[in-house]
């Protein structure tokens, strides 16, 4: 995953084959804050929805279990929301 000041991006990579299976970014404009929950707002809500969307798309492709690489970012805020969204989408870490 990658977190910038405004956006968050996630990829599913097959390390054995060296290929990217799926990628998602809040820059694409396809992510809205709807469905994130009433306690979330702003960028955290976008991160949660992006994670959930990535998880759902991964499960559709047959990927169920992954290793979450937070890229050195502390596990809180948007990084945590992205991970929780991916779990809600069906991925297991």
mmCIF file as gemmi writes it, N, C-alpha and C atoms, coordinates in Angstrom:
data_model
loop_
_atom_site.group_PDB
_atom_site.id
_atom_site.type_symbol
_atom_site.label_atom_id
_atom_site.label_alt_id
_atom_site.label_comp_id
_atom_site.label_asym_id
_atom_site.label_entity_id
_atom_site.label_seq_id
_atom_site.pdbx_PDB_ins_code
_atom_site.Cartn_x
_atom_site.Cartn_y
_atom_site.Cartn_z
_atom_site.occupancy
_atom_site.B_iso_or_equiv
_atom_site.pdbx_formal_charge
_atom_site.auth_seq_id
_atom_site.auth_asym_id
_atom_site.pdbx_PDB_model_num
ATOM 1 N N . UNK Axp A 1 ? 0.817 -1.164 0 1 0 ? 1 A 1
ATOM 2 C CA . UNK Axp A 1 ? 0 0 0 1 0 ? 1 A 1
ATOM 3 C C . UNK Axp A 1 ? 0.869 1.237 0 1 0 ? 1 A 1
ATOM 4 N N . UNK Axp A 2 ? 0.297 2.338 -0.468 1 0 ? 2 A 1
ATOM 5 C CA . UNK Axp A 2 ? 0.971 3.631 -0.479 1 0 ? 2 A 1
ATOM 6 C C . UNK Axp A 2 ? -0.005 4.678 0.018 1 0 ? 2 A 1
ATOM 7 N N . UNK Axp A 3 ? 0.476 5.538 0.901 1 0 ? 3 A 1
ATOM 8 C CA . UNK Axp A 3 ? -0.355 6.607 1.443 1 0 ? 3 A 1
ATOM 9 C C . UNK Axp A 3 ? 0.333 7.934 1.191 1 0 ? 3 A 1
ATOM 10 N N . UNK Axp A 4 ? -0.367 8.824 0.499 1 0 ? 4 A 1
ATOM 11 C CA . UNK Axp A 4 ? 0.144 10.178 0.322 1 0 ? 4 A 1
ATOM 12 C C . UNK Axp A 4 ? -0.671 11.106 1.213 1 0 ? 4 A 1
ATOM 13 N N . UNK Axp A 5 ? -0.442 12.395 1.122 1 0 ? 5 A 1
ATOM 14 C CA . UNK Axp A 5 ? -1.197 13.328 1.948 1 0 ? 5 A 1
ATOM 15 C C . UNK Axp A 5 ? -2.676 13.364 1.575 1 0 ? 5 A 1
ATOM 16 N N . UNK Axp A 6 ? -2.996 13.082 0.312 1 0 ? 6 A 1
ATOM 17 C CA . UNK Axp A 6 ? -4.385 13.184 -0.145 1 0 ? 6 A 1
ATOM 18 C C . UNK Axp A 6 ? -5.015 11.855 -0.513 1 0 ? 6 A 1
ATOM 19 N N . UNK Axp A 7 ? -4.239 10.872 -0.918 1 0 ? 7 A 1
ATOM 20 C CA . UNK Axp A 7 ? -4.781 9.629 -1.473 1 0 ? 7 A 1
ATOM 21 C C . UNK Axp A 7 ? -4.168 8.403 -0.819 1 0 ? 7 A 1
ATOM 22 N N . UNK Axp A 8 ? -4.789 7.268 -1.121 1 0 ? 8 A 1
ATOM 23 C CA . UNK Axp A 8 ? -4.274 5.98 -0.656 1 0 ? 8 A 1
ATOM 24 C C . UNK Axp A 8 ? -4.407 4.989 -1.806 1 0 ? 8 A 1
ATOM 25 N N . UNK Axp A 9 ? -3.41 4.139 -1.96 1 0 ? 9 A 1
ATOM 26 C CA . UNK Axp A 9 ? -3.397 3.159 -3.046 1 0 ? 9 A 1
ATOM 27 C C . UNK Axp A 9 ? -3.069 1.788 -2.476 1 0 ? 9 A 1
ATOM 28 N N . UNK Axp A 10 ? -3.653 0.766 -3.072 1 0 ? 10 A 1
ATOM 29 C CA . UNK Axp A 10 ? -3.375 -0.601 -2.664 1 0 ? 10 A 1
ATOM 30 C C . UNK Axp A 10 ? -3.221 -1.5 -3.873 1 0 ? 10 A 1
ATOM 31 N N . UNK Axp A 11 ? -2.35 -2.478 -3.762 1 0 ? 11 A 1
ATOM 32 C CA . UNK Axp A 11 ? -2.12 -3.446 -4.832 1 0 ? 11 A 1
ATOM 33 C C . UNK Axp A 11 ? -2.053 -4.844 -4.252 1 0 ? 11 A 1
ATOM 34 N N . UNK Axp A 12 ? -2.495 -5.795 -5.04 1 0 ? 12 A 1
ATOM 35 C CA . UNK Axp A 12 ? -2.284 -7.203 -4.726 1 0 ? 12 A 1
ATOM 36 C C . UNK Axp A 12 ? -1.229 -7.71 -5.688 1 0 ? 12 A 1
ATOM 37 N N . UNK Axp A 13 ? -0.117 -8.19 -5.138 1 0 ? 13 A 1
ATOM 38 C CA . UNK Axp A 13 ? 1.017 -8.62 -5.95 1 0 ? 13 A 1
ATOM 39 C C . UNK Axp A 13 ? 1.286 -10.091 -5.685 1 0 ? 13 A 1
ATOM 40 N N . UNK Axp A 14 ? 1.467 -10.858 -6.751 1 0 ? 14 A 1
ATOM 41 C CA . UNK Axp A 14 ? 1.882 -12.254 -6.633 1 0 ? 14 A 1
ATOM 42 C C . UNK Axp A 14 ? 3.407 -12.267 -6.664 1 0 ? 14 A 1
ATOM 43 N N . UNK Axp A 15 ? 4.02 -12.462 -5.51 1 0 ? 15 A 1
ATOM 44 C CA . UNK Axp A 15 ? 5.477 -12.42 -5.418 1 0 ? 15 A 1
ATOM 45 C C . UNK Axp A 15 ? 6.147 -13.572 -6.149 1 0 ? 15 A 1
ATOM 46 N N . UNK Axp A 16 ? 5.481 -14.713 -6.231 1 0 ? 16 A 1
ATOM 47 C CA . UNK Axp A 16 ? 6.075 -15.861 -6.914 1 0 ? 16 A 1
ATOM 48 C C . UNK Axp A 16 ? 6.235 -15.601 -8.406 1 0 ? 16 A 1
ATOM 49 N N . UNK Axp A 17 ? 5.228 -15.009 -9.013 1 0 ? 17 A 1
ATOM 50 C CA . UNK Axp A 17 ? 5.275 -14.719 -10.444 1 0 ? 17 A 1
ATOM 51 C C . UNK Axp A 17 ? 5.768 -13.316 -10.752 1 0 ? 17 A 1
ATOM 52 N N . UNK Axp A 18 ? 5.781 -12.445 -9.748 1 0 ? 18 A 1
ATOM 53 C CA . UNK Axp A 18 ? 6.237 -11.074 -9.966 1 0 ? 18 A 1
ATOM 54 C C . UNK Axp A 18 ? 5.249 -10.236 -10.75 1 0 ? 18 A 1
ATOM 55 N N . UNK Axp A 19 ? 3.959 -10.471 -10.555 1 0 ? 19 A 1
ATOM 56 C CA . UNK Axp A 19 ? 2.944 -9.728 -11.289 1 0 ? 19 A 1
ATOM 57 C C . UNK Axp A 19 ? 1.959 -9.066 -10.323 1 0 ? 19 A 1
ATOM 58 N N . UNK Axp A 20 ? 1.379 -7.981 -10.776 1 0 ? 20 A 1
ATOM 59 C CA . UNK Axp A 20 ? 0.342 -7.298 -10.018 1 0 ? 20 A 1
ATOM 60 C C . UNK Axp A 20 ? -1.001 -7.871 -10.435 1 0 ? 20 A 1
ATOM 61 N N . UNK Axp A 21 ? -1.755 -8.376 -9.465 1 0 ? 21 A 1
ATOM 62 C CA . UNK Axp A 21 ? -3.053 -8.979 -9.754 1 0 ? 21 A 1
ATOM 63 C C . UNK Axp A 21 ? -4.164 -7.937 -9.817 1 0 ? 21 A 1
ATOM 64 N N . UNK Axp A 22 ? -4.064 -6.943 -8.947 1 0 ? 22 A 1
ATOM 65 C CA . UNK Axp A 22 ? -5.142 -5.976 -8.827 1 0 ? 22 A 1
ATOM 66 C C . UNK Axp A 22 ? -4.611 -4.732 -8.141 1 0 ? 22 A 1
ATOM 67 N N . UNK Axp A 23 ? -5.079 -3.585 -8.559 1 0 ? 23 A 1
ATOM 68 C CA . UNK Axp A 23 ? -4.678 -2.336 -7.924 1 0 ? 23 A 1
ATOM 69 C C . UNK Axp A 23 ? -5.862 -1.4 -7.818 1 0 ? 23 A 1
ATOM 70 N N . UNK Axp A 24 ? -5.816 -0.532 -6.811 1 0 ? 24 A 1
ATOM 71 C CA . UNK Axp A 24 ? -6.913 0.397 -6.588 1 0 ? 24 A 1
ATOM 72 C C . UNK Axp A 24 ? -6.364 1.673 -5.951 1 0 ? 24 A 1
ATOM 73 N N . UNK Axp A 25 ? -6.917 2.814 -6.341 1 0 ? 25 A 1
ATOM 74 C CA . UNK Axp A 25 ? -6.471 4.086 -5.8 1 0 ? 25 A 1
ATOM 75 C C . UNK Axp A 25 ? -7.664 5.015 -5.608 1 0 ? 25 A 1
ATOM 76 N N . UNK Axp A 26 ? -7.581 5.862 -4.601 1 0 ? 26 A 1
ATOM 77 C CA . UNK Axp A 26 ? -8.634 6.851 -4.408 1 0 ? 26 A 1
ATOM 78 C C . UNK Axp A 26 ? -8.516 7.973 -5.434 1 0 ? 26 A 1
ATOM 79 N N . UNK Axp A 27 ? -7.403 8.048 -6.153 1 0 ? 27 A 1
ATOM 80 C CA . UNK Axp A 27 ? -7.248 9.051 -7.209 1 0 ? 27 A 1
ATOM 81 C C . UNK Axp A 27 ? -8.114 8.743 -8.414 1 0 ? 27 A 1
ATOM 82 N N . UNK Axp A 28 ? -8.537 7.514 -8.578 1 0 ? 28 A 1
ATOM 83 C CA . UNK Axp A 28 ? -9.301 7.118 -9.75 1 0 ? 28 A 1
ATOM 84 C C . UNK Axp A 28 ? -10.684 7.75 -9.79 1 0 ? 28 A 1
ATOM 85 N N . UNK Axp A 29 ? -11.153 8.252 -8.667 1 0 ? 29 A 1
ATOM 86 C CA . UNK Axp A 29 ? -12.457 8.89 -8.634 1 0 ? 29 A 1
ATOM 87 C C . UNK Axp A 29 ? -13.623 7.923 -8.544 1 0 ? 29 A 1
ATOM 88 N N . UNK Axp A 30 ? -13.338 6.627 -8.445 1 0 ? 30 A 1
ATOM 89 C CA . UNK Axp A 30 ? -14.389 5.621 -8.365 1 0 ? 30 A 1
ATOM 90 C C . UNK Axp A 30 ? -14.781 5.328 -6.924 1 0 ? 30 A 1
ATOM 91 N N . UNK Axp A 31 ? -14.067 5.92 -5.981 1 0 ? 31 A 1
ATOM 92 C CA . UNK Axp A 31 ? -14.303 5.653 -4.574 1 0 ? 31 A 1
ATOM 93 C C . UNK Axp A 31 ? -15.095 6.814 -3.979 1 0 ? 31 A 1
ATOM 94 N N . UNK Axp A 32 ? -16.231 6.503 -3.372 1 0 ? 32 A 1
ATOM 95 C CA . UNK Axp A 32 ? -16.994 7.512 -2.656 1 0 ? 32 A 1
ATOM 96 C C . UNK Axp A 32 ? -17.014 7.136 -1.182 1 0 ? 32 A 1
ATOM 97 N N . UNK Axp A 33 ? -17.435 8.043 -0.346 1 0 ? 33 A 1
ATOM 98 C CA . UNK Axp A 33 ? -17.432 7.8 1.093 1 0 ? 33 A 1
ATOM 99 C C . UNK Axp A 33 ? -18.673 7.055 1.559 1 0 ? 33 A 1
ATOM 100 N N . UNK Axp A 34 ? -19.587 6.766 0.674 1 0 ? 34 A 1
ATOM 101 C CA . UNK Axp A 34 ? -20.828 6.108 1.068 1 0 ? 34 A 1
ATOM 102 C C . UNK Axp A 34 ? -20.568 4.683 1.535 1 0 ? 34 A 1
ATOM 103 N N . UNK Axp A 35 ? -21.233 4.29 2.587 1 0 ? 35 A 1
ATOM 104 C CA . UNK Axp A 35 ? -21.107 2.937 3.101 1 0 ? 35 A 1
ATOM 105 C C . UNK Axp A 35 ? -19.96 2.736 4.059 1 0 ? 35 A 1
ATOM 106 N N . UNK Axp A 36 ? -19.319 3.823 4.475 1 0 ? 36 A 1
ATOM 107 C CA . UNK Axp A 36 ? -18.167 3.696 5.359 1 0 ? 36 A 1
ATOM 108 C C . UNK Axp A 36 ? -18.566 3.634 6.824 1 0 ? 36 A 1
ATOM 109 N N . UNK Axp A 37 ? -19.735 4.068 7.134 1 0 ? 37 A 1
ATOM 110 C CA . UNK Axp A 37 ? -20.148 4.096 8.539 1 0 ? 37 A 1
ATOM 111 C C . UNK Axp A 37 ? -20.262 5.522 9.03 1 0 ? 37 A 1
ATOM 112 N N . UNK Axp A 38 ? -21.106 5.717 10.003 1 0 ? 38 A 1
ATOM 113 C CA . UNK Axp A 38 ? -21.365 7.058 10.5 1 0 ? 38 A 1
ATOM 114 C C . UNK Axp A 38 ? -20.212 7.624 11.321 1 0 ? 38 A 1
ATOM 115 N N . UNK Axp A 39 ? -19.397 6.748 11.911 1 0 ? 39 A 1
ATOM 116 C CA . UNK Axp A 39 ? -18.306 7.221 12.752 1 0 ? 39 A 1
ATOM 117 C C . UNK Axp A 39 ? -17.067 7.622 11.955 1 0 ? 39 A 1
ATOM 118 N N . UNK Axp A 40 ? -17.078 7.406 10.635 1 0 ? 40 A 1
ATOM 119 C CA . UNK Axp A 40 ? -15.937 7.746 9.79 1 0 ? 40 A 1
ATOM 120 C C . UNK Axp A 40 ? -16.281 8.94 8.912 1 0 ? 40 A 1
ATOM 121 N N . UNK Axp A 41 ? -15.28 9.752 8.645 1 0 ? 41 A 1
ATOM 122 C CA . UNK Axp A 41 ? -15.499 10.879 7.754 1 0 ? 41 A 1
ATOM 123 C C . UNK Axp A 41 ? -14.22 11.178 6.992 1 0 ? 41 A 1
ATOM 124 N N . UNK Axp A 42 ? -14.343 11.915 5.927 1 0 ? 42 A 1
ATOM 125 C CA . UNK Axp A 42 ? -13.186 12.383 5.161 1 0 ? 42 A 1
ATOM 126 C C . UNK Axp A 42 ? -12.334 11.283 4.565 1 0 ? 42 A 1
ATOM 127 N N . UNK Axp A 43 ? -11.044 11.458 4.701 1 0 ? 43 A 1
ATOM 128 C CA . UNK Axp A 43 ? -10.077 10.548 4.089 1 0 ? 43 A 1
ATOM 129 C C . UNK Axp A 43 ? -10.116 9.159 4.706 1 0 ? 43 A 1
ATOM 130 N N . UNK Axp A 44 ? -10.458 9.071 5.991 1 0 ? 44 A 1
ATOM 131 C CA . UNK Axp A 44 ? -10.538 7.756 6.639 1 0 ? 44 A 1
ATOM 132 C C . UNK Axp A 44 ? -11.678 6.953 6.036 1 0 ? 44 A 1
ATOM 133 N N . UNK Axp A 45 ? -12.799 7.596 5.768 1 0 ? 45 A 1
ATOM 134 C CA . UNK Axp A 45 ? -13.928 6.909 5.13 1 0 ? 45 A 1
ATOM 135 C C . UNK Axp A 45 ? -13.556 6.453 3.728 1 0 ? 45 A 1
ATOM 136 N N . UNK Axp A 46 ? -12.842 7.292 2.982 1 0 ? 46 A 1
ATOM 137 C CA . UNK Axp A 46 ? -12.402 6.9 1.638 1 0 ? 46 A 1
ATOM 138 C C . UNK Axp A 46 ? -11.455 5.715 1.696 1 0 ? 46 A 1
ATOM 139 N N . UNK Axp A 47 ? -10.551 5.703 2.656 1 0 ? 47 A 1
ATOM 140 C CA . UNK Axp A 47 ? -9.607 4.595 2.803 1 0 ? 47 A 1
ATOM 141 C C . UNK Axp A 47 ? -10.337 3.304 3.125 1 0 ? 47 A 1
ATOM 142 N N . UNK Axp A 48 ? -11.326 3.357 4.004 1 0 ? 48 A 1
ATOM 143 C CA . UNK Axp A 48 ? -12.103 2.168 4.362 1 0 ? 48 A 1
ATOM 144 C C . UNK Axp A 48 ? -12.845 1.621 3.138 1 0 ? 48 A 1
ATOM 145 N N . UNK Axp A 49 ? -13.498 2.499 2.403 1 0 ? 49 A 1
ATOM 146 C CA . UNK Axp A 49 ? -14.253 2.06 1.222 1 0 ? 49 A 1
ATOM 147 C C . UNK Axp A 49 ? -13.307 1.519 0.155 1 0 ? 49 A 1
ATOM 148 N N . UNK Axp A 50 ? -12.133 2.136 -0.008 1 0 ? 50 A 1
ATOM 149 C CA . UNK Axp A 50 ? -11.146 1.643 -0.976 1 0 ? 50 A 1
ATOM 150 C C . UNK Axp A 50 ? -10.663 0.25 -0.582 1 0 ? 50 A 1
ATOM 151 N N . UNK Axp A 51 ? -10.39 0.037 0.693 1 0 ? 51 A 1
ATOM 152 C CA . UNK Axp A 51 ? -9.971 -1.278 1.167 1 0 ? 51 A 1
ATOM 153 C C . UNK Axp A 51 ? -11.049 -2.325 0.965 1 0 ? 51 A 1
ATOM 154 N N . UNK Axp A 52 ? -12.29 -1.969 1.276 1 0 ? 52 A 1
ATOM 155 C CA . UNK Axp A 52 ? -13.395 -2.904 1.095 1 0 ? 52 A 1
ATOM 156 C C . UNK Axp A 52 ? -13.584 -3.255 -0.38 1 0 ? 52 A 1
ATOM 157 N N . UNK Axp A 53 ? -13.466 -2.256 -1.244 1 0 ? 53 A 1
ATOM 158 C CA . UNK Axp A 53 ? -13.59 -2.494 -2.676 1 0 ? 53 A 1
ATOM 159 C C . UNK Axp A 53 ? -12.476 -3.405 -3.182 1 0 ? 53 A 1
ATOM 160 N N . UNK Axp A 54 ? -11.248 -3.165 -2.719 1 0 ? 54 A 1
ATOM 161 C CA . UNK Axp A 54 ? -10.123 -4.029 -3.11 1 0 ? 54 A 1
ATOM 162 C C . UNK Axp A 54 ? -10.348 -5.455 -2.623 1 0 ? 54 A 1
ATOM 163 N N . UNK Axp A 55 ? -10.833 -5.598 -1.396 1 0 ? 55 A 1
ATOM 164 C CA . UNK Axp A 55 ? -11.116 -6.925 -0.85 1 0 ? 55 A 1
ATOM 165 C C . UNK Axp A 55 ? -12.175 -7.663 -1.638 1 0 ? 55 A 1
ATOM 166 N N . UNK Axp A 56 ? -13.242 -6.968 -2.003 1 0 ? 56 A 1
ATOM 167 C CA . UNK Axp A 56 ? -14.321 -7.594 -2.778 1 0 ? 56 A 1
ATOM 168 C C . UNK Axp A 56 ? -13.841 -8.024 -4.154 1 0 ? 56 A 1
ATOM 169 N N . UNK Axp A 57 ? -13.06 -7.166 -4.815 1 0 ? 57 A 1
ATOM 170 C CA . UNK Axp A 57 ? -12.537 -7.511 -6.141 1 0 ? 57 A 1
ATOM 171 C C . UNK Axp A 57 ? -11.554 -8.675 -6.059 1 0 ? 57 A 1
ATOM 172 N N . UNK Axp A 58 ? -10.778 -8.731 -4.995 1 0 ? 58 A 1
ATOM 173 C CA . UNK Axp A 58 ? -9.82 -9.826 -4.823 1 0 ? 58 A 1
ATOM 174 C C . UNK Axp A 58 ? -10.547 -11.146 -4.624 1 0 ? 58 A 1
ATOM 175 N N . UNK Axp A 59 ? -11.597 -11.144 -3.81 1 0 ? 59 A 1
ATOM 176 C CA . UNK Axp A 59 ? -12.36 -12.364 -3.576 1 0 ? 59 A 1
ATOM 177 C C . UNK Axp A 59 ? -13.017 -12.832 -4.878 1 0 ? 59 A 1
ATOM 178 N N . UNK Axp A 60 ? -13.476 -11.905 -5.704 1 0 ? 60 A 1
ATOM 179 C CA . UNK Axp A 60 ? -14.046 -12.266 -7.009 1 0 ? 60 A 1
ATOM 180 C C . UNK Axp A 60 ? -13.018 -12.977 -7.884 1 0 ? 60 A 1
ATOM 181 N N . UNK Axp A 61 ? -11.744 -12.606 -7.75 1 0 ? 61 A 1
ATOM 182 C CA . UNK Axp A 61 ? -10.68 -13.222 -8.544 1 0 ? 61 A 1
ATOM 183 C C . UNK Axp A 61 ? -10.122 -14.478 -7.897 1 0 ? 61 A 1
ATOM 184 N N . UNK Axp A 62 ? -10.645 -14.847 -6.732 1 0 ? 62 A 1
ATOM 185 C CA . UNK Axp A 62 ? -10.212 -16.079 -6.086 1 0 ? 62 A 1
ATOM 186 C C . UNK Axp A 62 ? -9.119 -15.912 -5.04 1 0 ? 62 A 1
ATOM 187 N N . UNK Axp A 63 ? -8.759 -14.691 -4.715 1 0 ? 63 A 1
ATOM 188 C CA . UNK Axp A 63 ? -7.747 -14.433 -3.698 1 0 ? 63 A 1
ATOM 189 C C . UNK Axp A 63 ? -8.466 -14.236 -2.366 1 0 ? 63 A 1
ATOM 190 N N . UNK Axp A 64 ? -8.111 -15.04 -1.375 1 0 ? 64 A 1
ATOM 191 C CA . UNK Axp A 64 ? -8.782 -14.937 -0.088 1 0 ? 64 A 1
ATOM 192 C C . UNK Axp A 64 ? -7.841 -14.555 1.043 1 0 ? 64 A 1
ATOM 193 N N . UNK Axp A 65 ? -6.584 -14.941 0.956 1 0 ? 65 A 1
ATOM 194 C CA . UNK Axp A 65 ? -5.622 -14.695 2.031 1 0 ? 65 A 1
ATOM 195 C C . UNK Axp A 65 ? -4.427 -13.931 1.477 1 0 ? 65 A 1
ATOM 196 N N . UNK Axp A 66 ? -4.015 -12.877 2.192 1 0 ? 66 A 1
ATOM 197 C CA . UNK Axp A 66 ? -2.906 -12.046 1.746 1 0 ? 66 A 1
ATOM 198 C C . UNK Axp A 66 ? -2.013 -11.693 2.934 1 0 ? 66 A 1
ATOM 199 N N . UNK Axp A 67 ? -0.858 -11.133 2.634 1 0 ? 67 A 1
ATOM 200 C CA . UNK Axp A 67 ? 0.023 -10.561 3.645 1 0 ? 67 A 1
ATOM 201 C C . UNK Axp A 67 ? -0.072 -9.052 3.479 1 0 ? 67 A 1
ATOM 202 N N . UNK Axp A 68 ? -0.423 -8.351 4.542 1 0 ? 68 A 1
ATOM 203 C CA . UNK Axp A 68 ? -0.602 -6.899 4.478 1 0 ? 68 A 1
ATOM 204 C C . UNK Axp A 68 ? 0.729 -6.209 4.727 1 0 ? 68 A 1
ATOM 205 N N . UNK Axp A 69 ? 1.225 -5.518 3.71 1 0 ? 69 A 1
ATOM 206 C CA . UNK Axp A 69 ? 2.465 -4.748 3.819 1 0 ? 69 A 1
ATOM 207 C C . UNK Axp A 69 ? 2.084 -3.283 3.906 1 0 ? 69 A 1
ATOM 208 N N . UNK Axp A 70 ? 2.225 -2.706 5.081 1 0 ? 70 A 1
ATOM 209 C CA . UNK Axp A 70 ? 1.804 -1.33 5.286 1 0 ? 70 A 1
ATOM 210 C C . UNK Axp A 70 ? 2.842 -0.336 4.787 1 0 ? 70 A 1
ATOM 211 N N . UNK Axp A 71 ? 3.913 -0.8 4.221 1 0 ? 71 A 1
ATOM 212 C CA . UNK Axp A 71 ? 4.915 0.066 3.62 1 0 ? 71 A 1
ATOM 213 C C . UNK Axp A 71 ? 5.648 0.96 4.597 1 0 ? 71 A 1
ATOM 214 N N . UNK Axp A 72 ? 5.738 0.542 5.851 1 0 ? 72 A 1
ATOM 215 C CA . UNK Axp A 72 ? 6.434 1.335 6.843 1 0 ? 72 A 1
ATOM 216 C C . UNK Axp A 72 ? 5.583 2.393 7.514 1 0 ? 72 A 1
ATOM 217 N N . UNK Axp A 73 ? 4.346 2.549 7.059 1 0 ? 73 A 1
ATOM 218 C CA . UNK Axp A 73 ? 3.459 3.531 7.677 1 0 ? 73 A 1
ATOM 219 C C . UNK Axp A 73 ? 2.93 2.987 8.999 1 0 ? 73 A 1
ATOM 220 N N . UNK Axp A 74 ? 2.773 3.829 10.004 1 0 ? 74 A 1
ATOM 221 C CA . UNK Axp A 74 ? 2.194 3.369 11.274 1 0 ? 74 A 1
ATOM 222 C C . UNK Axp A 74 ? 0.777 2.844 11.069 1 0 ? 74 A 1
ATOM 223 N N . UNK Axp A 75 ? 0.422 1.82 11.84 1 0 ? 75 A 1
ATOM 224 C CA . UNK Axp A 75 ? -0.885 1.188 11.692 1 0 ? 75 A 1
ATOM 225 C C . UNK Axp A 75 ? -1.932 1.958 12.507 1 0 ? 75 A 1
ATOM 226 N N . UNK Axp A 76 ? -2.363 3.081 11.96 1 0 ? 76 A 1
ATOM 227 C CA . UNK Axp A 76 ? -3.456 3.851 12.537 1 0 ? 76 A 1
ATOM 228 C C . UNK Axp A 76 ? -4.008 4.767 11.455 1 0 ? 76 A 1
ATOM 229 N N . UNK Axp A 77 ? -5.124 5.379 11.721 1 0 ? 77 A 1
ATOM 230 C CA . UNK Axp A 77 ? -5.713 6.316 10.771 1 0 ? 77 A 1
ATOM 231 C C . UNK Axp A 77 ? -6.132 5.648 9.48 1 0 ? 77 A 1
ATOM 232 N N . UNK Axp A 78 ? -5.694 6.217 8.365 1 0 ? 78 A 1
ATOM 233 C CA . UNK Axp A 78 ? -6.113 5.718 7.051 1 0 ? 78 A 1
ATOM 234 C C . UNK Axp A 78 ? -5.568 4.332 6.738 1 0 ? 78 A 1
ATOM 235 N N . UNK Axp A 79 ? -4.373 4.025 7.216 1 0 ? 79 A 1
ATOM 236 C CA . UNK Axp A 79 ? -3.799 2.695 6.98 1 0 ? 79 A 1
ATOM 237 C C . UNK Axp A 79 ? -4.651 1.637 7.68 1 0 ? 79 A 1
ATOM 238 N N . UNK Axp A 80 ? -5.01 1.899 8.917 1 0 ? 80 A 1
ATOM 239 C CA . UNK Axp A 80 ? -5.857 0.972 9.666 1 0 ? 80 A 1
ATOM 240 C C . UNK Axp A 80 ? -7.237 0.859 9.026 1 0 ? 80 A 1
ATOM 241 N N . UNK Axp A 81 ? -7.808 1.976 8.588 1 0 ? 81 A 1
ATOM 242 C CA . UNK Axp A 81 ? -9.125 1.956 7.943 1 0 ? 81 A 1
ATOM 243 C C . UNK Axp A 81 ? -9.084 1.156 6.649 1 0 ? 81 A 1
ATOM 244 N N . UNK Axp A 82 ? -7.997 1.289 5.885 1 0 ? 82 A 1
ATOM 245 C CA . UNK Axp A 82 ? -7.853 0.522 4.641 1 0 ? 82 A 1
ATOM 246 C C . UNK Axp A 82 ? -7.806 -0.974 4.944 1 0 ? 82 A 1
ATOM 247 N N . UNK Axp A 83 ? -7.04 -1.356 5.96 1 0 ? 83 A 1
ATOM 248 C CA . UNK Axp A 83 ? -6.922 -2.766 6.332 1 0 ? 83 A 1
ATOM 249 C C . UNK Axp A 83 ? -8.26 -3.315 6.831 1 0 ? 83 A 1
ATOM 250 N N . UNK Axp A 84 ? -8.966 -2.555 7.656 1 0 ? 84 A 1
ATOM 251 C CA . UNK Axp A 84 ? -10.266 -3.003 8.149 1 0 ? 84 A 1
ATOM 252 C C . UNK Axp A 84 ? -11.271 -3.119 7.015 1 0 ? 84 A 1
ATOM 253 N N . UNK Axp A 85 ? -11.206 -2.218 6.058 1 0 ? 85 A 1
ATOM 254 C CA . UNK Axp A 85 ? -12.08 -2.301 4.889 1 0 ? 85 A 1
ATOM 255 C C . UNK Axp A 85 ? -11.793 -3.537 4.059 1 0 ? 85 A 1
ATOM 256 N N . UNK Axp A 86 ? -10.511 -3.849 3.879 1 0 ? 86 A 1
ATOM 257 C CA . UNK Axp A 86 ? -10.141 -5.05 3.121 1 0 ? 86 A 1
ATOM 258 C C . UNK Axp A 86 ? -10.644 -6.309 3.826 1 0 ? 86 A 1
ATOM 259 N N . UNK Axp A 87 ? -10.559 -6.327 5.149 1 0 ? 87 A 1
ATOM 260 C CA . UNK Axp A 87 ? -11.1 -7.47 5.911 1 0 ? 87 A 1
ATOM 261 C C . UNK Axp A 87 ? -12.609 -7.556 5.737 1 0 ? 87 A 1
ATOM 262 N N . UNK Axp A 88 ? -13.275 -6.406 5.747 1 0 ? 88 A 1
ATOM 263 C CA . UNK Axp A 88 ? -14.729 -6.393 5.562 1 0 ? 88 A 1
ATOM 264 C C . UNK Axp A 88 ? -15.111 -6.846 4.161 1 0 ? 88 A 1
ATOM 265 N N . UNK Axp A 89 ? -14.208 -6.646 3.198 1 0 ? 89 A 1
ATOM 266 C CA . UNK Axp A 89 ? -14.43 -7.08 1.826 1 0 ? 89 A 1
ATOM 267 C C . UNK Axp A 89 ? -14.186 -8.562 1.611 1 0 ? 89 A 1
ATOM 268 N N . UNK Axp A 90 ? -13.634 -9.245 2.623 1 0 ? 90 A 1
ATOM 269 C CA . UNK Axp A 90 ? -13.464 -10.687 2.522 1 0 ? 90 A 1
ATOM 270 C C . UNK Axp A 90 ? -12.04 -11.192 2.575 1 0 ? 90 A 1
ATOM 271 N N . UNK Axp A 91 ? -11.049 -10.299 2.626 1 0 ? 91 A 1
ATOM 272 C CA . UNK Axp A 91 ? -9.662 -10.755 2.687 1 0 ? 91 A 1
ATOM 273 C C . UNK Axp A 91 ? -9.28 -11.144 4.105 1 0 ? 91 A 1
ATOM 274 N N . UNK Axp A 92 ? -8.397 -12.125 4.203 1 0 ? 92 A 1
ATOM 275 C CA . UNK Axp A 92 ? -7.826 -12.522 5.494 1 0 ? 92 A 1
ATOM 276 C C . UNK Axp A 92 ? -6.351 -12.161 5.486 1 0 ? 92 A 1
ATOM 277 N N . UNK Axp A 93 ? -5.884 -11.564 6.575 1 0 ? 93 A 1
ATOM 278 C CA . UNK Axp A 93 ? -4.459 -11.226 6.719 1 0 ? 93 A 1
ATOM 279 C C . UNK Axp A 93 ? -3.827 -12.215 7.656 1 0 ? 93 A 1
